[in-house]
Each structure stands twice: as C-alpha cells, then as structure tokens.
Amino acid sequence: MSKKRVAVLISGRGSNLQALLDAKQDVYEIVLVLANVPGALGLERARAAGVEALTLDHKPYGKNREAFERELNALLIARNIDIIALAGFMRVLTPYFVREWAGRMINIHPSLLPKYPGTRTHERALEANDAEHGCTVHVVVEEVDAGEMLGQERLRINPGDTPEILATRVLELEHQLYPRCLTEFASRV
C-alpha cells in the first residue's frame, strides 16, 4: 500500500506541523506545506525537513475567498494530494473548498468540541469555570469545528491558569494527538 500524500496548511510558526513531521509516518507522507501568510515560520520547518514549502498569500484576493481557494485547490491537485491537514491555518474555508475536499480534510482545534468552536477557546473555558479543557481533531465540514471527531485529549484546568498558560499546556496535547489521529485517518481514507 502506498502512503497517502498529505498537504499541511499553515498560517504561522508551525509547531503542530513539526509534530506531524517528527512522527513515524507509516501510512502518510507530508509532501507539501503551504502557508497563506508570507514568511510564516512553519515554512522553514518544512524546508528543513526536505518538504516542498509554498506561500499563497490570501491578501491579493481581497474579499474573494473562493478565488484564493480555487488557486489553492489547483496547487493541491497538481501535487496529487490525498489528504489536507490544517495546522493553524487561520482561515475559515468556503463551502466550495470544503466540498472539494469532503472526507479528506482534518483540523486540530484547541477545545473539547463541541464546546467552544471558533476562537478564544482558552478564555471561554476559563470564563465558564470549566474543570477541564483540551483539544480535538475533527474532519472539516462546512459548519466551523463541527465535523466528525477523530480524537480528543483532556487536561485539568489548574487554579491560576491564564489563557496563555492554558494555551501552552493544550498545545503540548495537540502535538501528541494530531500525529496519532492523522495516522488513523490516513489508514482509512
């Protein structure tokens, strides 16, 4: 069985990308890292690992999100991508793109979904006085952070946790969870 060809989409430093690159990859191979932000630090992580690293800046497309995504889709198709892993890709994708990659795109989210879809997850968990928090890997669907859950990791919220401390602690869990879920997902698609 040949390995699934994975593209990782990023917008920033790429710490989850690094966790995916460092994982034992029996069923998938990361063949492309694409950032929508020029100079995203994760691109250097990709290059250091010998993975093709591209930038497709979303800003020249203005409010035409679908035009950006059509160009993105063409780049992915040209590289025979099987699976997309969103790893800190800070764009809400249009129905067009989600439909194009239905059942073949996953995301890591810093909350215990279905709690706290969207942004400010750590602040929201603290404001709600939750006892625990964590992260979720899910299949991407048109509704934000609502797809099939592939895995979760949990931690207790400690007295004195701030959003920043919680973010750091949850990120450590993400680095463990995402490679495991991508491996399981790639073995079944």
Buried (B, 14 or more C-beta within 10 A) or exposed (E): EEBBBBBBBBBBBBBBBBBBBEBEBEBBBBBBBBBBBEEBBBBBBBEEBEBEBBBBEBEEBEEEBBBBBBBBBEBBEEBEBBBBBBBBBEBEBBEEBBEBBEEBBBBBBBBBBEBBBEEEBBBBBBEEEBEEBBBBBBBBBBEBBBBEBBBBBEBEBEEEBEBEBBBEBBBBBBBBBBBBBBBEBBEEE
